[in-house]
Amino acid sequence: MPVASDWTQNDSKTVKKYMSENGFTFFDMNDNLDEIGIDPETDFLDDLHLNTIGANKTTDYFVRKLKSLNIF
């Protein structure tokens, strides 16, 4: 299983294609960091993990996204 540091844009494209072909929705949050409001200087605990502030921003964005698609 890949870990975040090994994950590439190509991996995301592959998963997104597979999910689409099988009727699922795939959200790559890395594509929406500006929209989410993630600030790399203040919203990360380390190079890979969001801190509480970044996690809250991401959760709020994800809930809004799900609601806009009538999933939640």
LINZI-V874308 format. One record per helix or strand of 2 or more residues. SS is the DSSP state (a for helix, b for strand). FROM is the first residue (numbers start at 1). TO is the last residue. Records with the same first field share a line. If there is no record, write none. Layout:
SS=FROM-TO ; FROM-TO
This chain:
a=4-6 ; 9-21 ; 29-36 ; 52-68
